Amino acid sequence: MRGLGRCVLELESTEDTEWYREVVLWGCTHDLSYDTQCEGTRAWYMRELVRRFQEENSFVEAVIQKLLQYRPNGGWAFSYYCELLGLFAQEGHREAFMALARKYDELYGILASPAVSRYFEDGIARDTEMSREKSRQPVPQTTEDMLKSIDEEKKRDQESGCSGWQVRRLGLRVRAWIKKTGNTEALSVLAQRYLTEQDSLERAKLLFIFGSDCPFPLSPEPLIQDARAGDETLREAAFYALENVRHEKVHQFALELAEGNGNVSEAVSLLANHYQKEDRELLVRLVKSIPVTYDDREDWHGVYSTVLDLLKTKGIKAAPKELLPYLYEHTLCSMCREYIVREMGRRHMVTEELLRECLHDSNYEVRSYARKRIKETQ
């Protein structure tokens, strides 16, 4: 499920590949990528596993059945099935090619219908009108203009409702405006507005302004207070802002979360951003306590990224480098694994055995890195 190359090596060395047939068959019929949009599918990887069996037809037939029965569900399984069958078809497997052609004809028939054509035309018209409306809105020139546009957006949201990504929309827009204009003085004005705002949703929207390039410029105490709040949206926004603040009070809050019953991932993120050598044992213990699952309810993915950023930062005393092999072993994201392996290489922690394993990793960049390192040592 992690896409580690050791699975290929195991099939090459075992005396009984058939013992693994069912589990490889299961992998062929499930989209195992954690984030397919960034990683790509596991098609190449599963093809390499299947290649180690004498009989391949049963694997191909199972994937064909999955493709032909597939109905859109918002996932990436369709892309995975097509790519895996495409690899078989390129090697001359006729049944795989015919299945792809059949599915293509089916989808083309749907897309060529008048209903889809009308939907497409309506969508183009709607997008064009939205672009025109956006172009008619003046770009704020001053802090006062930006505050006025914030008030207008607040009014629109109150009239139409605001949820999901729209809570973060204001932060994205304001940070882009500050970057373009260089008007960092506006951050203090916006921070003061946050302090006086009473509505929790509006407070959250304002907090999402204070990212890594636009840190909260005042005392973090109000942020810590909101991070303790019961409102989930406000808590999320407060932690987002706190992650970008460097202050001893934030470090103490991180220790409070770590030793109490708070969210472990939030504690780790704050602790990593305020890391001190005395935190090493605690940080390692917390990271290893977070379960790694596809639904990521405990935000292991965010935690691993934060810890990796910590380890990549030069000058950190007593950085917990022993976490690198742990992250390599446990992450479901092969894209993250690429950066983990590279950091291990920078710290001279990559062994010959690990490089041999990486030659068969599900991630192309990991395989390329391994080939390059092995070539350099020959």
C-alpha positions as a printed NumPy array, in Angstrom:
array([[  0.   ,   0.   ,   0.   ],
       [  2.985,   2.323,   0.506],
       [  4.52 ,   1.403,  -2.838],
       [  7.915,   0.414,  -1.422],
       [ 10.326,  -1.37 ,  -3.742],
       [ 10.941,  -4.153,  -1.232],
       [  7.743,  -5.833,  -2.472],
       [  9.308,  -6.285,  -5.913],
       [ 12.512,  -7.586,  -4.342],
       [ 10.524, -10.058,  -2.252],
       [  8.807, -11.488,  -5.313],
       [ 12.171, -11.826,  -7.036],
       [ 13.755, -13.717,  -4.127],
       [ 10.897, -15.87 ,  -2.846],
       [ 10.619, -19.521,  -3.816],
       [  6.82 , -19.318,  -3.838],
       [  5.427, -16.293,  -5.682],
       [  1.974, -17.88 ,  -5.684],
       [  1.765, -17.279,  -1.945],
       [  1.458, -13.577,  -2.829],
       [ -0.958, -13.894,  -5.752],
       [ -4.111, -12.873,  -3.89 ],
       [ -2.613,  -9.781,  -2.282],
       [ -1.127,  -8.593,  -5.602],
       [ -4.462,  -9.25 ,  -7.28 ],
       [ -6.12 ,  -7.114,  -4.6  ],
       [ -3.611,  -4.334,  -5.306],
       [ -4.335,  -4.484,  -9.034],
       [ -8.032,  -3.871,  -8.425],
       [ -7.671,  -0.98 ,  -5.947],
       [ -6.344,   2.54 ,  -6.46 ],
       [ -3.633,   2.606,  -3.793],
       [ -2.203,   6.086,  -4.391],
       [ -2.666,   8.407,  -1.446],
       [ -2.775,  11.535,  -3.641],
       [ -2.964,  10.475,  -7.279],
       [ -3.063,  14.053,  -8.554],
       [  0.45 ,  14.606,  -7.159],
       [  1.914,  11.088,  -7.145],
       [  0.401,   9.602, -10.248],
       [ -1.143,   6.142, -10.133],
       [  0.523,   2.929,  -8.951],
       [  0.095,   1.358, -12.401],
       [  3.809,   0.957, -13.187],
       [  4.432,  -0.478,  -9.732],
       [  1.636,  -3.037,  -9.939],
       [  2.728,  -4.007, -13.453],
       [  6.2  ,  -4.76 , -12.077],
       [  4.724,  -6.905,  -9.322],
       [  2.589,  -8.853, -11.793],
       [  5.647,  -9.33 , -14.033],
       [  7.148, -11.573, -11.345],
       [  4.388, -14.181, -11.808],
       [  4.468, -16.842, -14.524],
       [  0.759, -16.445, -15.29 ],
       [ -0.537, -12.883, -15.83 ],
       [ -3.947, -13.328, -17.48 ],
       [ -5.887, -13.556, -14.217],
       [ -4.556, -10.148, -13.15 ],
       [ -5.438,  -8.543, -16.481],
       [ -8.926, -10.061, -16.486],
       [ -9.611,  -8.726, -12.979],
       [ -8.601,  -5.183, -13.986],
       [-10.665,  -5.392, -17.194],
       [-13.706,  -6.346, -15.149],
       [-13.11 ,  -3.375, -12.838],
       [-12.781,  -0.959, -15.756],
       [-15.854,  -2.153, -17.618],
       [-17.973,  -2.028, -14.444],
       [-16.618,   1.363, -13.389],
       [-19.03 ,   4.185, -12.67 ],
       [-17.766,   7.686, -11.781],
       [-17.497,   8.29 ,  -8.042],
       [-15.166,  11.262,  -7.845],
       [-12.03 ,   9.156,  -7.343],
       [ -9.011,   8.292,  -9.464],
       [ -9.66 ,   4.584,  -9.939],
       [-10.657,   5.075, -13.593],
       [ -7.292,   6.666, -14.405],
       [ -5.502,   3.865, -12.593],
       [ -7.354,   1.046, -14.386],
       [ -6.782,   2.689, -17.771],
       [ -3.092,   3.245, -17.152],
       [ -2.502,  -0.278, -15.873],
       [ -4.326,  -1.844, -18.817],
       [ -2.468,   0.548, -21.104],
       [  0.839,  -0.914, -19.91 ],
       [ -0.376,  -4.424, -20.681],
       [ -1.731,  -3.316, -24.062],
       [  1.61 ,  -1.725, -25.004],
       [  3.225,  -5.098, -24.425],
       [  0.816,  -6.768, -26.849],
       [ -1.981,  -7.945, -24.564],
       [ -4.965,  -7.849, -26.939],
       [ -7.693,  -8.271, -24.321],
       [ -6.39 ,  -5.216, -22.432],
       [ -6.388,  -3.166, -25.637],
       [ -9.923,  -4.243, -26.56 ],
       [-11.223,  -3.331, -23.091],
       [ -9.736,   0.156, -23.371],
       [-11.232,   0.6  , -26.842],
       [-14.651,  -0.539, -25.608],
       [-14.591,   1.899, -22.684],
       [-13.43 ,   4.683, -24.969],
       [-16.353,   4.141, -27.332],
       [-18.758,   4.104, -24.379],
       [-17.481,   7.408, -23.004],
       [-17.282,   9.045, -26.413],
       [-20.928,   8.195, -26.99 ],
       [-21.856,   9.933, -23.742],
       [-19.731,  13.016, -24.404],
       [-21.113,  13.374, -27.93 ],
       [-24.711,  13.662, -26.687],
       [-26.697,  16.933, -27.042],
       [-27.162,  17.127, -23.252],
       [-23.409,  17.194, -22.587],
       [-22.917,  19.699, -25.386],
       [-25.513,  22.011, -23.849],
       [-23.959,  21.621, -20.407],
       [-20.561,  22.52 , -21.816],
       [-21.861,  25.588, -23.648],
       [-23.714,  26.8  , -20.547],
       [-20.571,  26.341, -18.478],
       [-18.481,  28.36 , -20.921],
       [-21.062,  31.158, -20.876],
       [-21.175,  31.155, -17.079],
       [-17.384,  31.238, -16.759],
       [-17.169,  34.072, -19.29 ],
       [-19.68 ,  36.155, -17.352],
       [-17.853,  35.512, -14.076],
       [-14.583,  36.636, -15.677],
       [-16.217,  39.801, -16.939],
       [-17.695,  40.512, -13.528],
       [-14.312,  40.013, -11.901],
       [-12.598,  42.319, -14.383],
       [-15.142,  45.05 , -13.618],
       [-14.236,  45.013,  -9.927],
       [-11.514,  47.596,  -9.191],
       [ -8.245,  46.351,  -7.69 ],
       [ -7.695,  47.859,  -4.205],
       [ -4.964,  50.482,  -4.23 ],
       [ -4.789,  51.345,  -0.538],
       [ -5.424,  49.667,   2.8  ],
       [ -8.699,  51.574,   3.016],
       [ -9.726,  50.19 ,  -0.388],
       [ -8.895,  46.658,   0.774],
       [-10.924,  47.089,   3.974],
       [-13.842,  48.339,   1.885],
       [-13.656,  45.275,  -0.386],
       [-13.563,  43.042,   2.696],
       [-16.76 ,  44.658,   3.967],
       [-18.411,  44.146,   0.589],
       [-17.385,  40.486,   0.534],
       [-18.657,  40.042,   4.078],
       [-22.038,  41.402,   3.04 ],
       [-22.218,  39.108,   0.001],
       [-21.314,  36.074,   2.09 ],
       [-23.947,  36.912,   4.688],
       [-26.56 ,  37.136,   1.959],
       [-25.566,  33.967,   0.102],
       [-23.981,  31.895,   2.872],
       [-20.336,  30.973,   3.286],
       [-18.833,  27.541,   3.761],
       [-15.899,  25.289,   2.937],
       [-13.079,  26.779,   0.914],
       [-14.799,  30.179,   0.883],
       [-13.62 ,  30.713,   4.456],
       [-10.038,  30.691,   3.146],
       [-10.791,  32.753,   0.056],
       [-10.278,  36.114,   1.738],
       [ -6.875,  35.092,   3.073],
       [ -5.683,  33.964,  -0.345],
       [ -6.812,  37.209,  -1.958],
       [ -5.364,  39.527,   0.684],
       [ -2.003,  37.728,   0.794],
       [ -1.756,  37.974,  -2.994],
       [ -2.577,  41.697,  -2.773],
       [  0.062,  42.299,  -0.086],
       [  2.667,  40.403,  -2.108],
       [  1.842,  42.43 ,  -5.202],
       [  1.723,  45.834,  -3.508],
       [  4.301,  45.243,  -0.768],
       [  1.896,  46.872,   1.682],
       [  2.868,  44.87 ,   4.775],
       [  1.637,  47.698,   7.008],
       [ -1.882,  46.524,   6.22 ],
       [ -1.23 ,  43.412,   8.334],
       [ -1.366,  45.431,  11.554],
       [ -4.651,  47.019,  10.49 ],
       [ -6.112,  43.623,   9.614],
       [ -4.877,  42.168,  12.902],
       [ -6.649,  44.935,  14.789],
       [ -9.82 ,  44.237,  12.822],
       [ -9.57 ,  40.586,  13.854],
       [ -9.296,  41.624,  17.509],
       [-12.453,  43.721,  17.334],
       [-14.506,  41.296,  15.207],
       [-17.139,  39.436,  17.247],
       [-18.496,  36.983,  14.695],
       [-16.522,  33.725,  14.869],
       [-16.765,  33.019,  11.13 ],
       [-15.485,  36.464,  10.238],
       [-12.669,  36.082,  12.772],
       [-11.707,  32.815,  11.082],
       [-11.707,  34.411,   7.63 ],
       [ -9.402,  37.15 ,   8.867],
       [ -7.031,  34.682,  10.555],
       [ -6.471,  32.833,   7.294],
       [ -4.765,  36.006,   6.047],
       [ -1.794,  35.4  ,   8.322],
       [  0.202,  32.778,   6.433],
       [  3.94 ,  32.041,   6.403],
       [  4.714,  35.127,   4.334],
       [  2.28 ,  37.315,   6.299],
       [  2.637,  36.329,   9.984],
       [  0.344,  37.735,  12.66 ],
       [  2.158,  40.92 ,  13.833],
       [  0.703,  41.25 ,  17.364],
       [  0.767,  39.175,  20.561],
       [ -0.309,  35.555,  19.909],
       [ -2.475,  35.369,  23.05 ],
       [ -5.784,  36.015,  21.203],
       [ -4.851,  33.303,  18.686],
       [ -4.178,  30.84 ,  21.494],
       [ -7.522,  31.723,  23.023],
       [ -9.322,  31.062,  19.74 ],
       [ -7.35 ,  27.823,  19.319],
       [ -9.001,  26.689,  22.531],
       [-12.443,  27.708,  21.269],
       [-15.231,  25.236,  20.649],
       [-15.96 ,  26.524,  17.135],
       [-14.115,  24.128,  14.776],
       [-13.666,  26.61 ,  11.917],
       [-12.259,  29.256,  14.244],
       [ -9.922,  26.708,  15.892],
       [ -8.587,  25.604,  12.513],
       [ -7.953,  29.197,  11.479],
       [ -6.261,  30.018,  14.791],
       [ -3.885,  27.062,  14.489],
       [ -3.139,  28.053,  10.891],
       [ -2.071,  31.513,  12.067],
       [ -0.191,  30.169,  15.096],
       [  1.942,  27.894,  12.934],
       [  3.431,  31.015,  11.375],
       [  4.131,  32.875,  14.634],
       [  7.463,  32.529,  16.437],
       [  6.876,  33.263,  20.126],
       [  7.675,  31.521,  23.41 ],
       [  3.999,  31.591,  24.407],
       [  3.209,  29.508,  21.317],
       [  5.914,  27.029,  22.327],
       [  4.395,  26.748,  25.793],
       [  0.957,  26.225,  24.254],
       [  2.391,  23.423,  22.1  ],
       [  3.779,  21.72 ,  25.21 ],
       [  0.403,  22.124,  26.904],
       [ -1.313,  20.393,  23.972],
       [  1.289,  17.644,  23.883],
       [  1.   ,  16.809,  27.56 ],
       [ -2.77 ,  17.182,  27.7  ],
       [ -5.624,  15.72 ,  25.711],
       [ -5.308,  18.078,  22.771],
       [ -5.024,  17.206,  19.103],
       [ -1.645,  15.497,  18.621],
       [ -1.146,  16.731,  15.046],
       [ -1.738,  20.327,  16.126],
       [  0.725,  19.915,  18.989],
       [  3.384,  18.479,  16.656],
       [  2.956,  21.233,  14.072],
       [  3.393,  23.974,  16.667],
       [  6.22 ,  22.141,  18.413],
       [  8.133,  21.57 ,  15.167],
       [  7.854,  25.24 ,  14.249],
       [  9.2  ,  26.228,  17.689],
       [ 11.578,  23.31 ,  18.104],
       [ 14.136,  23.298,  20.908],
       [ 16.605,  20.505,  21.571],
       [ 14.782,  19.711,  24.819],
       [ 11.706,  18.799,  22.713],
       [ 13.411,  15.97 ,  20.826],
       [ 12.143,  12.973,  22.765],
       [  8.635,  14.409,  23.048],
       [  8.413,  15.235,  19.33 ],
       [  9.568,  11.764,  18.293],
       [  7.063,  10.125,  20.614],
       [  4.191,  12.267,  19.337],
       [  4.962,  11.667,  15.665],
       [  5.102,   7.91 ,  16.193],
       [  1.776,   7.975,  18.034],
       [ -0.195,   9.274,  15.026],
       [ -1.97 ,   6.514,  13.034],
       [ -1.356,   6.552,   9.274],
       [ -4.581,   5.96 ,   7.318],
       [ -5.933,   6.884,   3.912],
       [ -8.686,   9.075,   5.376],
       [ -6.018,  10.995,   7.345],
       [ -8.34 ,  11.921,  10.17 ],
       [ -5.365,  12.548,  12.44 ],
       [ -3.555,  14.671,   9.789],
       [ -0.45 ,  12.491,   9.675],
       [  0.287,  13.842,   6.191],
       [  0.486,  17.424,   7.42 ],
       [  2.57 ,  16.373,  10.414],
       [  5.067,  14.461,   8.259],
       [  5.45 ,  17.498,   5.987],
       [  6.018,  19.785,   8.969],
       [  8.609,  17.455,  10.488],
       [ 10.381,  17.111,   7.14 ],
       [ 10.538,  20.918,   6.868],
       [ 12.103,  20.993,  10.32 ],
       [ 14.732,  18.439,   9.341],
       [ 15.531,  20.273,   6.102],
       [ 16.142,  23.521,   7.996],
       [ 19.847,  24.043,   8.529],
       [ 21.167,  25.124,  11.909],
       [ 18.592,  23.288,  14.03 ],
       [ 20.361,  21.842,  17.068],
       [ 19.685,  18.204,  17.904],
       [ 17.191,  17.797,  15.068],
       [ 15.436,  14.395,  15.39 ],
       [ 16.94 ,  12.859,  12.249],
       [ 15.993,   9.389,  13.49 ],
       [ 12.48 ,  10.226,  12.335],
       [ 13.547,  10.107,   8.673],
       [ 13.629,   6.277,   8.411],
       [ 10.344,   6.182,  10.311],
       [  8.711,   8.61 ,   7.871],
       [ 10.095,   6.602,   4.95 ],
       [  8.629,   3.385,   6.33 ],
       [  5.181,   4.745,   7.197],
       [  4.109,   7.453,   4.751],
       [  1.441,   6.48 ,   2.231],
       [  2.442,   9.424,   0.023],
       [  5.202,   8.444,  -2.4  ],
       [  5.722,  12.101,  -3.321],
       [  6.633,  12.862,   0.297],
       [  8.868,   9.789,   0.272],
       [ 10.918,  11.334,  -2.519],
       [ 11.808,  14.315,  -0.335],
       [ 12.399,  12.055,   2.668],
       [ 14.878,   9.947,   0.678],
       [ 16.652,  13.044,  -0.589],
       [ 17.   ,  14.403,   2.939],
       [ 18.306,  11.034,   4.099],
       [ 20.852,  11.247,   1.293],
       [ 21.906,  14.724,   2.357],
       [ 22.488,  13.414,   5.868],
       [ 24.408,  10.336,   4.601],
       [ 21.709,   7.982,   5.893],
       [ 21.046,   6.162,   2.593],
       [ 22.457,   2.637,   2.501],
       [ 23.143,   0.403,  -0.499],
       [ 20.285,  -1.815,   0.598],
       [ 17.893,   1.136,   0.649],
       [ 19.025,   2.266,  -2.801],
       [ 18.38 ,  -1.214,  -4.221],
       [ 14.902,  -1.051,  -2.754],
       [ 14.319,   2.437,  -4.152],
       [ 15.124,   1.207,  -7.675],
       [ 11.676,  -0.438,  -7.647],
       [  9.754,   2.235,  -5.734],
       [  6.304,   3.223,  -7.011],
       [  7.511,   6.827,  -7.359],
       [  9.438,   7.639, -10.552],
       [ 11.522,  10.352,  -8.881],
       [ 12.625,   7.974,  -6.116],
       [ 13.691,   5.429,  -8.745],
       [ 15.592,   8.091, -10.68 ],
       [ 17.34 ,   9.272,  -7.523],
       [ 18.406,   5.721,  -6.681],
       [ 19.759,   5.106, -10.191],
       [ 21.766,   8.323, -10.035],
       [ 23.235,   7.563,  -6.596],
       [ 24.19 ,   4.014,  -7.572],
       [ 25.833,   5.258, -10.781],
       [ 27.856,   7.799,  -8.795],
       [ 29.275,   5.064,  -6.564],
       [ 30.266,   2.712,  -9.376]])
